Amino acid sequence: MASPKQTDSVTVRIPSDILADIDRIAESTERSRSYIILRALKTYLLNEGADIIATIEARAELNAGEHEDFDTVLAEMERMIAGKVA
């Protein structure tokens, strides 16, 4: 049997109009506020959040010297294209 994921409690201030929408969705889907908010956060992390994390990781790779020279990559691509055309 899989063990449940560890969770942490957080406190967040949510504008009343947004909370009202969350409550309406939760009620109509028979889900909890927490479920709706967690789904919204997961969606954010899969979209905009993923872009931010990718940028952070790319910067770390650059700072660690893990990169290819653009001119070298471009020259290799040109060789590959020329090989397919010939």
N, C-alpha and C positions, 0 to 999 in steps of 0.2 A: 504494500500500500504506500503510495507516495505521501511524503510529509507535506503539510501545508506550508506555503511560503510565509516567511516572517514578515510581519507588517509593523509599521511605526505609525503613531498618531501624530497628526499635525493640526495646527490651528491656522485658519485662513479667513480673512475678511472678504466676503463676496457681496457685491452690490445687490440691493434688494430685488431689482428687476431681474437680474440673472438668477438669483436664488428662486424667485417665483417660477421662472421657466424650468429650472431643475426640478422643483417640486411638482409642477404639472406633468413633466415627462415621467418622473418617478411614479406618480400616482397612476397615470394612464398605462404604464407598462408593468405595474405592480412590482417595481424594483425600489431599492433604497436610494436615498440621496447619495450615499457613498458609492454605490454601484455606478450611478450616472456620472458622478464627478470623476471616478476612476477611469471610466470609458473615455471621457473627454480628455483626460490627461494622457492616456495611452495613444489616442488619435493625434494629439499634439506632438508627442514624442516620436511617432512614426513619420510625421511630416516635417514641420519646421524644426522640431527638436533634433531630428536625425541630421538635418543639414548643418545645424550648429555643432553637433558632436563630430560630424565628419570634418568640419573646418578646424576644430580644436585638434583632432588627431592628425590632420594634414600639416598643421603648423608644427606640431611636435616632431613629426617625421622630418620636416625641413630643418628644424633646429638641431636634429640629431644627425644631419648630413645625409639623410636617406632620400635622395632625389636623383633624377636624371637631367642632364643638360638638355634644354629644349632643342637646340640645334642638332644634337646627336639623335634625338628621337625623330625629329623632322627628316633628317637625312636617311635614317633607317626606313621610315615610312615611304619615302620617295623610292628607295631601292626596292621595297616590297611591291609597290605599285608598278614600277618599271618592269619587274620580273613577271608580273601577271599580264602585262600588256604585250610583252615581247613574245 
